[in-house]
Amino acid sequence: MRVLLITKIFPNAVHPDEAPYNRRQFAALSRYCDVRVLATIPWFPGMGRLSKWPVGSSAPREEVIDGLPVRHPRYLYVPRVAPALNGPLYAASMLPELVGRGPSPDVIVGAFAYPDGFAAVCLGRLLGVPAVIKVHGSDIDVIPRDRRLRRPLSWGLTRAARVVAVSRKLADGVVALGAPRDRVDVVMNGVDAALFRPRSRA
């Protein structure tokens, strides 16, 4: 199975410690599937001054991380002005990454509900393949508080083939946004037992 993963929360050479949970999970998935990662980076003139997140604009366009082929496409992000446009702009920015770059994926996974998951659904519809959205926390607990984003967020979640939540509470939040309960799965983040294990408190 060919899996295309789209996410803005992933390490790069500039920020190697970003989102270790995605890095390890995607690397584990690559043992079973043909995995490609589009670890996106927002772009806008003067982005470094406007964003509260580490941008990594100097990250390489391509690299290999934990054996995964990773591309870092830039996507057009207009901060603070019209957040509902970020999903469509994100999807449009990803189109050049899919056209003429080998066989189409069998499934597209957006690892964050908005704009990543929204874009995954848009691109899946264009390619005729299912899209899965993985939700992490603030994408369900915080983003819906912005009335401008509730509609595009709900649009993506209700049209995804599956939604994967990392906790039961997040799964309930996804259902509250309109996704059918039978399409929402809870898959909690794993723990590396070689590093973390019960010990005496002393």
Biotite code that builds the C-alpha atoms (Angstrom):
import biotite.structure as struc

atoms = struc.array([
    struc.Atom([0.000, 0.000, 0.000], chain_id="A", res_id=1, res_name="MET", atom_name="CA", element="C"),
    struc.Atom([1.256, 3.472, -0.924], chain_id="A", res_id=2, res_name="ARG", atom_name="CA", element="C"),
    struc.Atom([0.634, 5.949, 1.885], chain_id="A", res_id=3, res_name="VAL", atom_name="CA", element="C"),
    struc.Atom([1.129, 9.684, 1.485], chain_id="A", res_id=4, res_name="LEU", atom_name="CA", element="C"),
    struc.Atom([1.431, 11.515, 4.807], chain_id="A", res_id=5, res_name="LEU", atom_name="CA", element="C"),
    struc.Atom([0.880, 15.270, 4.912], chain_id="A", res_id=6, res_name="ILE", atom_name="CA", element="C"),
    struc.Atom([1.718, 17.163, 8.075], chain_id="A", res_id=7, res_name="THR", atom_name="CA", element="C"),
    struc.Atom([3.087, 20.460, 9.291], chain_id="A", res_id=8, res_name="LYS", atom_name="CA", element="C"),
    struc.Atom([4.227, 18.861, 12.566], chain_id="A", res_id=9, res_name="ILE", atom_name="CA", element="C"),
    struc.Atom([7.335, 16.882, 11.673], chain_id="A", res_id=10, res_name="PHE", atom_name="CA", element="C"),
    struc.Atom([11.089, 17.309, 12.186], chain_id="A", res_id=11, res_name="PRO", atom_name="CA", element="C"),
    struc.Atom([13.469, 18.791, 9.678], chain_id="A", res_id=12, res_name="ASN", atom_name="CA", element="C"),
    struc.Atom([17.179, 19.570, 9.630], chain_id="A", res_id=13, res_name="ALA", atom_name="CA", element="C"),
    struc.Atom([16.557, 22.972, 11.222], chain_id="A", res_id=14, res_name="VAL", atom_name="CA", element="C"),
    struc.Atom([14.177, 21.659, 13.923], chain_id="A", res_id=15, res_name="HIS", atom_name="CA", element="C"),
    struc.Atom([15.207, 18.002, 14.406], chain_id="A", res_id=16, res_name="PRO", atom_name="CA", element="C"),
    struc.Atom([13.291, 17.555, 17.676], chain_id="A", res_id=17, res_name="ASP", atom_name="CA", element="C"),
    struc.Atom([9.913, 18.649, 16.348], chain_id="A", res_id=18, res_name="GLU", atom_name="CA", element="C"),
    struc.Atom([7.022, 16.157, 16.744], chain_id="A", res_id=19, res_name="ALA", atom_name="CA", element="C"),
    struc.Atom([8.928, 12.966, 17.660], chain_id="A", res_id=20, res_name="PRO", atom_name="CA", element="C"),
    struc.Atom([5.601, 11.121, 17.962], chain_id="A", res_id=21, res_name="TYR", atom_name="CA", element="C"),
    struc.Atom([4.889, 11.561, 14.246], chain_id="A", res_id=22, res_name="ASN", atom_name="CA", element="C"),
    struc.Atom([8.458, 10.741, 13.252], chain_id="A", res_id=23, res_name="ARG", atom_name="CA", element="C"),
    struc.Atom([8.479, 7.462, 15.177], chain_id="A", res_id=24, res_name="ARG", atom_name="CA", element="C"),
    struc.Atom([4.948, 6.462, 14.164], chain_id="A", res_id=25, res_name="GLN", atom_name="CA", element="C"),
    struc.Atom([5.526, 7.144, 10.472], chain_id="A", res_id=26, res_name="PHE", atom_name="CA", element="C"),
    struc.Atom([8.859, 5.301, 10.540], chain_id="A", res_id=27, res_name="ALA", atom_name="CA", element="C"),
    struc.Atom([7.127, 2.293, 12.131], chain_id="A", res_id=28, res_name="ALA", atom_name="CA", element="C"),
    struc.Atom([4.388, 2.421, 9.485], chain_id="A", res_id=29, res_name="LEU", atom_name="CA", element="C"),
    struc.Atom([7.048, 2.348, 6.760], chain_id="A", res_id=30, res_name="SER", atom_name="CA", element="C"),
    struc.Atom([7.890, -1.229, 7.792], chain_id="A", res_id=31, res_name="ARG", atom_name="CA", element="C"),
    struc.Atom([4.485, -2.288, 6.459], chain_id="A", res_id=32, res_name="TYR", atom_name="CA", element="C"),
    struc.Atom([3.713, 0.227, 3.706], chain_id="A", res_id=33, res_name="CYS", atom_name="CA", element="C"),
    struc.Atom([5.391, 2.360, 1.061], chain_id="A", res_id=34, res_name="ASP", atom_name="CA", element="C"),
    struc.Atom([5.398, 5.683, 2.922], chain_id="A", res_id=35, res_name="VAL", atom_name="CA", element="C"),
    struc.Atom([6.089, 9.161, 1.559], chain_id="A", res_id=36, res_name="ARG", atom_name="CA", element="C"),
    struc.Atom([6.045, 12.200, 3.804], chain_id="A", res_id=37, res_name="VAL", atom_name="CA", element="C"),
    struc.Atom([5.252, 15.759, 2.829], chain_id="A", res_id=38, res_name="LEU", atom_name="CA", element="C"),
    struc.Atom([6.381, 17.658, 5.916], chain_id="A", res_id=39, res_name="ALA", atom_name="CA", element="C"),
    struc.Atom([5.132, 21.075, 4.939], chain_id="A", res_id=40, res_name="THR", atom_name="CA", element="C"),
    struc.Atom([6.564, 24.462, 5.871], chain_id="A", res_id=41, res_name="ILE", atom_name="CA", element="C"),
    struc.Atom([4.440, 27.634, 5.836], chain_id="A", res_id=42, res_name="PRO", atom_name="CA", element="C"),
    struc.Atom([5.589, 30.449, 3.599], chain_id="A", res_id=43, res_name="TRP", atom_name="CA", element="C"),
    struc.Atom([4.633, 34.097, 3.460], chain_id="A", res_id=44, res_name="PHE", atom_name="CA", element="C"),
    struc.Atom([6.778, 37.227, 3.024], chain_id="A", res_id=45, res_name="PRO", atom_name="CA", element="C"),
    struc.Atom([8.149, 38.108, 6.455], chain_id="A", res_id=46, res_name="GLY", atom_name="CA", element="C"),
    struc.Atom([6.885, 34.828, 7.879], chain_id="A", res_id=47, res_name="MET", atom_name="CA", element="C"),
    struc.Atom([9.543, 34.618, 10.588], chain_id="A", res_id=48, res_name="GLY", atom_name="CA", element="C"),
    struc.Atom([8.318, 37.831, 12.229], chain_id="A", res_id=49, res_name="ARG", atom_name="CA", element="C"),
    struc.Atom([4.627, 36.954, 12.012], chain_id="A", res_id=50, res_name="LEU", atom_name="CA", element="C"),
    struc.Atom([4.519, 33.344, 13.177], chain_id="A", res_id=51, res_name="SER", atom_name="CA", element="C"),
    struc.Atom([4.509, 32.075, 16.768], chain_id="A", res_id=52, res_name="LYS", atom_name="CA", element="C"),
    struc.Atom([5.679, 28.624, 15.545], chain_id="A", res_id=53, res_name="TRP", atom_name="CA", element="C"),
    struc.Atom([9.189, 27.575, 14.498], chain_id="A", res_id=54, res_name="PRO", atom_name="CA", element="C"),
    struc.Atom([9.095, 27.982, 10.741], chain_id="A", res_id=55, res_name="VAL", atom_name="CA", element="C"),
    struc.Atom([12.216, 26.235, 9.465], chain_id="A", res_id=56, res_name="GLY", atom_name="CA", element="C"),
    struc.Atom([12.189, 28.161, 6.200], chain_id="A", res_id=57, res_name="SER", atom_name="CA", element="C"),
    struc.Atom([15.838, 27.240, 5.629], chain_id="A", res_id=58, res_name="SER", atom_name="CA", element="C"),
    struc.Atom([15.113, 23.503, 5.836], chain_id="A", res_id=59, res_name="ALA", atom_name="CA", element="C"),
    struc.Atom([16.216, 21.490, 2.783], chain_id="A", res_id=60, res_name="PRO", atom_name="CA", element="C"),
    struc.Atom([13.640, 20.640, 0.158], chain_id="A", res_id=61, res_name="ARG", atom_name="CA", element="C"),
    struc.Atom([14.318, 16.906, 0.594], chain_id="A", res_id=62, res_name="GLU", atom_name="CA", element="C"),
    struc.Atom([15.953, 14.736, 3.230], chain_id="A", res_id=63, res_name="GLU", atom_name="CA", element="C"),
    struc.Atom([15.801, 11.250, 4.727], chain_id="A", res_id=64, res_name="VAL", atom_name="CA", element="C"),
    struc.Atom([14.630, 10.993, 8.348], chain_id="A", res_id=65, res_name="ILE", atom_name="CA", element="C"),
    struc.Atom([14.607, 7.604, 10.116], chain_id="A", res_id=66, res_name="ASP", atom_name="CA", element="C"),
    struc.Atom([14.788, 5.983, 6.692], chain_id="A", res_id=67, res_name="GLY", atom_name="CA", element="C"),
    struc.Atom([11.765, 7.933, 5.438], chain_id="A", res_id=68, res_name="LEU", atom_name="CA", element="C"),
    struc.Atom([11.919, 9.952, 2.223], chain_id="A", res_id=69, res_name="PRO", atom_name="CA", element="C"),
    struc.Atom([10.715, 13.390, 3.309], chain_id="A", res_id=70, res_name="VAL", atom_name="CA", element="C"),
    struc.Atom([9.958, 16.418, 1.180], chain_id="A", res_id=71, res_name="ARG", atom_name="CA", element="C"),
    struc.Atom([9.457, 19.857, 2.698], chain_id="A", res_id=72, res_name="HIS", atom_name="CA", element="C"),
    struc.Atom([7.183, 21.711, 0.291], chain_id="A", res_id=73, res_name="PRO", atom_name="CA", element="C"),
    struc.Atom([6.329, 25.294, 1.157], chain_id="A", res_id=74, res_name="ARG", atom_name="CA", element="C"),
    struc.Atom([2.673, 26.188, 1.330], chain_id="A", res_id=75, res_name="TYR", atom_name="CA", element="C"),
    struc.Atom([1.148, 29.628, 1.078], chain_id="A", res_id=76, res_name="LEU", atom_name="CA", element="C"),
    struc.Atom([0.000, 30.704, 4.515], chain_id="A", res_id=77, res_name="TYR", atom_name="CA", element="C"),
    struc.Atom([-1.613, 34.084, 5.122], chain_id="A", res_id=78, res_name="VAL", atom_name="CA", element="C"),
    struc.Atom([-1.395, 34.688, 8.863], chain_id="A", res_id=79, res_name="PRO", atom_name="CA", element="C"),
    struc.Atom([-4.149, 36.393, 10.872], chain_id="A", res_id=80, res_name="ARG", atom_name="CA", element="C"),
    struc.Atom([-6.157, 37.612, 7.893], chain_id="A", res_id=81, res_name="VAL", atom_name="CA", element="C"),
    struc.Atom([-8.536, 34.909, 6.655], chain_id="A", res_id=82, res_name="ALA", atom_name="CA", element="C"),
    struc.Atom([-7.793, 31.590, 8.420], chain_id="A", res_id=83, res_name="PRO", atom_name="CA", element="C"),
    struc.Atom([-10.566, 29.800, 6.524], chain_id="A", res_id=84, res_name="ALA", atom_name="CA", element="C"),
    struc.Atom([-8.446, 30.271, 3.369], chain_id="A", res_id=85, res_name="LEU", atom_name="CA", element="C"),
    struc.Atom([-5.518, 28.343, 4.824], chain_id="A", res_id=86, res_name="ASN", atom_name="CA", element="C"),
    struc.Atom([-7.034, 24.936, 4.036], chain_id="A", res_id=87, res_name="GLY", atom_name="CA", element="C"),
    struc.Atom([-7.706, 25.644, 0.341], chain_id="A", res_id=88, res_name="PRO", atom_name="CA", element="C"),
    struc.Atom([-4.325, 27.385, -0.049], chain_id="A", res_id=89, res_name="LEU", atom_name="CA", element="C"),
    struc.Atom([-2.606, 24.433, 1.618], chain_id="A", res_id=90, res_name="TYR", atom_name="CA", element="C"),
    struc.Atom([-4.297, 21.951, -0.743], chain_id="A", res_id=91, res_name="ALA", atom_name="CA", element="C"),
    struc.Atom([-3.461, 24.058, -3.806], chain_id="A", res_id=92, res_name="ALA", atom_name="CA", element="C"),
    struc.Atom([0.170, 24.337, -2.714], chain_id="A", res_id=93, res_name="SER", atom_name="CA", element="C"),
    struc.Atom([0.421, 20.532, -2.478], chain_id="A", res_id=94, res_name="MET", atom_name="CA", element="C"),
    struc.Atom([-0.816, 19.864, -6.021], chain_id="A", res_id=95, res_name="LEU", atom_name="CA", element="C"),
    struc.Atom([2.640, 20.240, -7.639], chain_id="A", res_id=96, res_name="PRO", atom_name="CA", element="C"),
    struc.Atom([3.906, 17.580, -5.214], chain_id="A", res_id=97, res_name="GLU", atom_name="CA", element="C"),
    struc.Atom([1.426, 15.038, -6.572], chain_id="A", res_id=98, res_name="LEU", atom_name="CA", element="C"),
    struc.Atom([1.430, 15.698, -10.317], chain_id="A", res_id=99, res_name="VAL", atom_name="CA", element="C"),
    struc.Atom([4.076, 13.789, -12.226], chain_id="A", res_id=100, res_name="GLY", atom_name="CA", element="C"),
    struc.Atom([5.802, 12.402, -9.130], chain_id="A", res_id=101, res_name="ARG", atom_name="CA", element="C"),
    struc.Atom([5.302, 8.694, -9.556], chain_id="A", res_id=102, res_name="GLY", atom_name="CA", element="C"),
    struc.Atom([2.205, 6.576, -8.934], chain_id="A", res_id=103, res_name="PRO", atom_name="CA", element="C"),
    struc.Atom([-0.712, 8.006, -7.020], chain_id="A", res_id=104, res_name="SER", atom_name="CA", element="C"),
    struc.Atom([-1.010, 7.026, -3.360], chain_id="A", res_id=105, res_name="PRO", atom_name="CA", element="C"),
    struc.Atom([-3.585, 4.491, -2.244], chain_id="A", res_id=106, res_name="ASP", atom_name="CA", element="C"),
    struc.Atom([-4.457, 6.635, 0.763], chain_id="A", res_id=107, res_name="VAL", atom_name="CA", element="C"),
    struc.Atom([-3.639, 10.153, 1.938], chain_id="A", res_id=108, res_name="ILE", atom_name="CA", element="C"),
    struc.Atom([-3.223, 10.830, 5.657], chain_id="A", res_id=109, res_name="VAL", atom_name="CA", element="C"),
    struc.Atom([-3.405, 14.346, 7.047], chain_id="A", res_id=110, res_name="GLY", atom_name="CA", element="C"),
    struc.Atom([-1.743, 14.378, 10.457], chain_id="A", res_id=111, res_name="ALA", atom_name="CA", element="C"),
    struc.Atom([-3.511, 17.370, 12.023], chain_id="A", res_id=112, res_name="PHE", atom_name="CA", element="C"),
    struc.Atom([-7.123, 18.267, 11.394], chain_id="A", res_id=113, res_name="ALA", atom_name="CA", element="C"),
    struc.Atom([-6.671, 21.710, 9.856], chain_id="A", res_id=114, res_name="TYR", atom_name="CA", element="C"),
    struc.Atom([-5.291, 22.647, 7.436], chain_id="A", res_id=115, res_name="PRO", atom_name="CA", element="C"),
    struc.Atom([-3.517, 19.300, 6.870], chain_id="A", res_id=116, res_name="ASP", atom_name="CA", element="C"),
    struc.Atom([-6.567, 17.054, 7.152], chain_id="A", res_id=117, res_name="GLY", atom_name="CA", element="C"),
    struc.Atom([-8.721, 19.437, 5.137], chain_id="A", res_id=118, res_name="PHE", atom_name="CA", element="C"),
    struc.Atom([-6.100, 19.418, 2.372], chain_id="A", res_id=119, res_name="ALA", atom_name="CA", element="C"),
    struc.Atom([-5.817, 15.609, 2.515], chain_id="A", res_id=120, res_name="ALA", atom_name="CA", element="C"),
    struc.Atom([-9.558, 15.307, 1.873], chain_id="A", res_id=121, res_name="VAL", atom_name="CA", element="C"),
    struc.Atom([-9.398, 17.800, -1.025], chain_id="A", res_id=122, res_name="CYS", atom_name="CA", element="C"),
    struc.Atom([-6.457, 16.009, -2.626], chain_id="A", res_id=123, res_name="LEU", atom_name="CA", element="C"),
    struc.Atom([-8.028, 12.595, -2.036], chain_id="A", res_id=124, res_name="GLY", atom_name="CA", element="C"),
    struc.Atom([-11.134, 13.707, -3.889], chain_id="A", res_id=125, res_name="ARG", atom_name="CA", element="C"),
    struc.Atom([-9.061, 14.978, -6.800], chain_id="A", res_id=126, res_name="LEU", atom_name="CA", element="C"),
    struc.Atom([-7.130, 11.695, -7.021], chain_id="A", res_id=127, res_name="LEU", atom_name="CA", element="C"),
    struc.Atom([-10.065, 9.428, -6.234], chain_id="A", res_id=128, res_name="GLY", atom_name="CA", element="C"),
    struc.Atom([-8.417, 7.909, -3.152], chain_id="A", res_id=129, res_name="VAL", atom_name="CA", element="C"),
    struc.Atom([-9.554, 7.826, 0.489], chain_id="A", res_id=130, res_name="PRO", atom_name="CA", element="C"),
    struc.Atom([-8.277, 10.346, 3.001], chain_id="A", res_id=131, res_name="ALA", atom_name="CA", element="C"),
    struc.Atom([-7.645, 9.751, 6.690], chain_id="A", res_id=132, res_name="VAL", atom_name="CA", element="C"),
    struc.Atom([-7.270, 12.499, 9.281], chain_id="A", res_id=133, res_name="ILE", atom_name="CA", element="C"),
    struc.Atom([-5.226, 12.013, 12.438], chain_id="A", res_id=134, res_name="LYS", atom_name="CA", element="C"),
    struc.Atom([-6.135, 14.441, 15.231], chain_id="A", res_id=135, res_name="VAL", atom_name="CA", element="C"),
    struc.Atom([-3.731, 15.354, 17.992], chain_id="A", res_id=136, res_name="HIS", atom_name="CA", element="C"),
    struc.Atom([-5.178, 17.813, 20.492], chain_id="A", res_id=137, res_name="GLY", atom_name="CA", element="C"),
    struc.Atom([-5.312, 21.527, 19.807], chain_id="A", res_id=138, res_name="SER", atom_name="CA", element="C"),
    struc.Atom([-6.757, 20.854, 16.364], chain_id="A", res_id=139, res_name="ASP", atom_name="CA", element="C"),
    struc.Atom([-9.931, 19.627, 18.106], chain_id="A", res_id=140, res_name="ILE", atom_name="CA", element="C"),
    struc.Atom([-9.706, 21.322, 21.517], chain_id="A", res_id=141, res_name="ASP", atom_name="CA", element="C"),
    struc.Atom([-8.712, 24.828, 20.361], chain_id="A", res_id=142, res_name="VAL", atom_name="CA", element="C"),
    struc.Atom([-9.332, 25.432, 16.638], chain_id="A", res_id=143, res_name="ILE", atom_name="CA", element="C"),
    struc.Atom([-13.133, 24.972, 16.820], chain_id="A", res_id=144, res_name="PRO", atom_name="CA", element="C"),
    struc.Atom([-13.343, 27.959, 19.189], chain_id="A", res_id=145, res_name="ARG", atom_name="CA", element="C"),
    struc.Atom([-12.656, 30.179, 16.180], chain_id="A", res_id=146, res_name="ASP", atom_name="CA", element="C"),
    struc.Atom([-16.031, 30.473, 14.467], chain_id="A", res_id=147, res_name="ARG", atom_name="CA", element="C"),
    struc.Atom([-14.297, 31.171, 11.147], chain_id="A", res_id=148, res_name="ARG", atom_name="CA", element="C"),
    struc.Atom([-12.685, 27.725, 11.229], chain_id="A", res_id=149, res_name="LEU", atom_name="CA", element="C"),
    struc.Atom([-15.505, 25.517, 12.489], chain_id="A", res_id=150, res_name="ARG", atom_name="CA", element="C"),
    struc.Atom([-17.075, 25.058, 9.061], chain_id="A", res_id=151, res_name="ARG", atom_name="CA", element="C"),
    struc.Atom([-13.899, 24.080, 7.098], chain_id="A", res_id=152, res_name="PRO", atom_name="CA", element="C"),
    struc.Atom([-12.736, 21.931, 10.019], chain_id="A", res_id=153, res_name="LEU", atom_name="CA", element="C"),
    struc.Atom([-16.074, 20.115, 10.137], chain_id="A", res_id=154, res_name="SER", atom_name="CA", element="C"),
    struc.Atom([-16.124, 19.809, 6.327], chain_id="A", res_id=155, res_name="TRP", atom_name="CA", element="C"),
    struc.Atom([-12.880, 17.842, 6.333], chain_id="A", res_id=156, res_name="GLY", atom_name="CA", element="C"),
    struc.Atom([-13.704, 15.649, 9.332], chain_id="A", res_id=157, res_name="LEU", atom_name="CA", element="C"),
    struc.Atom([-17.127, 14.643, 7.999], chain_id="A", res_id=158, res_name="THR", atom_name="CA", element="C"),
    struc.Atom([-15.736, 13.718, 4.565], chain_id="A", res_id=159, res_name="ARG", atom_name="CA", element="C"),
    struc.Atom([-12.676, 11.743, 5.646], chain_id="A", res_id=160, res_name="ALA", atom_name="CA", element="C"),
    struc.Atom([-12.846, 7.985, 5.151], chain_id="A", res_id=161, res_name="ALA", atom_name="CA", element="C"),
    struc.Atom([-11.563, 7.583, 8.733], chain_id="A", res_id=162, res_name="ARG", atom_name="CA", element="C"),
    struc.Atom([-10.533, 9.838, 11.581], chain_id="A", res_id=163, res_name="VAL", atom_name="CA", element="C"),
    struc.Atom([-7.881, 8.602, 14.021], chain_id="A", res_id=164, res_name="VAL", atom_name="CA", element="C"),
    struc.Atom([-7.830, 10.239, 17.454], chain_id="A", res_id=165, res_name="ALA", atom_name="CA", element="C"),
    struc.Atom([-5.074, 9.773, 20.008], chain_id="A", res_id=166, res_name="VAL", atom_name="CA", element="C"),
    struc.Atom([-7.529, 9.852, 22.933], chain_id="A", res_id=167, res_name="SER", atom_name="CA", element="C"),
    struc.Atom([-11.180, 9.085, 23.645], chain_id="A", res_id=168, res_name="ARG", atom_name="CA", element="C"),
    struc.Atom([-11.843, 12.708, 24.550], chain_id="A", res_id=169, res_name="LYS", atom_name="CA", element="C"),
    struc.Atom([-10.568, 13.844, 21.157], chain_id="A", res_id=170, res_name="LEU", atom_name="CA", element="C"),
    struc.Atom([-12.725, 11.203, 19.462], chain_id="A", res_id=171, res_name="ALA", atom_name="CA", element="C"),
    struc.Atom([-15.763, 12.659, 21.247], chain_id="A", res_id=172, res_name="ASP", atom_name="CA", element="C"),
    struc.Atom([-14.732, 16.110, 20.036], chain_id="A", res_id=173, res_name="GLY", atom_name="CA", element="C"),
    struc.Atom([-14.522, 14.861, 16.453], chain_id="A", res_id=174, res_name="VAL", atom_name="CA", element="C"),
    struc.Atom([-18.029, 13.381, 16.704], chain_id="A", res_id=175, res_name="VAL", atom_name="CA", element="C"),
    struc.Atom([-19.308, 16.661, 18.172], chain_id="A", res_id=176, res_name="ALA", atom_name="CA", element="C"),
    struc.Atom([-18.017, 18.373, 15.013], chain_id="A", res_id=177, res_name="LEU", atom_name="CA", element="C"),
    struc.Atom([-20.176, 16.095, 12.867], chain_id="A", res_id=178, res_name="GLY", atom_name="CA", element="C"),
    struc.Atom([-18.050, 13.057, 12.002], chain_id="A", res_id=179, res_name="ALA", atom_name="CA", element="C"),
    struc.Atom([-19.959, 9.750, 12.170], chain_id="A", res_id=180, res_name="PRO", atom_name="CA", element="C"),
    struc.Atom([-18.957, 7.773, 15.266], chain_id="A", res_id=181, res_name="ARG", atom_name="CA", element="C"),
    struc.Atom([-18.404, 4.586, 13.231], chain_id="A", res_id=182, res_name="ASP", atom_name="CA", element="C"),
    struc.Atom([-15.681, 6.320, 11.223], chain_id="A", res_id=183, res_name="ARG", atom_name="CA", element="C"),
    struc.Atom([-13.692, 7.493, 14.242], chain_id="A", res_id=184, res_name="VAL", atom_name="CA", element="C"),
    struc.Atom([-11.005, 5.248, 15.743], chain_id="A", res_id=185, res_name="ASP", atom_name="CA", element="C"),
    struc.Atom([-8.973, 5.753, 18.902], chain_id="A", res_id=186, res_name="VAL", atom_name="CA", element="C"),
    struc.Atom([-5.306, 4.810, 18.454], chain_id="A", res_id=187, res_name="VAL", atom_name="CA", element="C"),
    struc.Atom([-3.298, 6.133, 21.363], chain_id="A", res_id=188, res_name="MET", atom_name="CA", element="C"),
    struc.Atom([0.319, 7.147, 20.946], chain_id="A", res_id=189, res_name="ASN", atom_name="CA", element="C"),
    struc.Atom([2.667, 4.293, 21.795], chain_id="A", res_id=190, res_name="GLY", atom_name="CA", element="C"),
    struc.Atom([5.405, 4.206, 24.401], chain_id="A", res_id=191, res_name="VAL", atom_name="CA", element="C"),
    struc.Atom([8.918, 2.974, 23.651], chain_id="A", res_id=192, res_name="ASP", atom_name="CA", element="C"),
    struc.Atom([9.320, 0.336, 26.352], chain_id="A", res_id=193, res_name="ALA", atom_name="CA", element="C"),
    struc.Atom([13.087, 0.298, 25.796], chain_id="A", res_id=194, res_name="ALA", atom_name="CA", element="C"),
    struc.Atom([13.240, 3.882, 27.055], chain_id="A", res_id=195, res_name="LEU", atom_name="CA", element="C"),
    struc.Atom([10.275, 4.180, 29.424], chain_id="A", res_id=196, res_name="PHE", atom_name="CA", element="C"),
    struc.Atom([9.308, 1.563, 32.005], chain_id="A", res_id=197, res_name="ARG", atom_name="CA", element="C"),
    struc.Atom([8.039, 1.462, 35.595], chain_id="A", res_id=198, res_name="PRO", atom_name="CA", element="C"),
    struc.Atom([10.742, 1.833, 38.236], chain_id="A", res_id=199, res_name="ARG", atom_name="CA", element="C"),
    struc.Atom([10.731, 2.355, 41.948], chain_id="A", res_id=200, res_name="SER", atom_name="CA", element="C"),
    struc.Atom([10.005, 5.955, 42.937], chain_id="A", res_id=201, res_name="ARG", atom_name="CA", element="C"),
    struc.Atom([13.266, 6.089, 44.843], chain_id="A", res_id=202, res_name="ALA", atom_name="CA", element="C"),
])
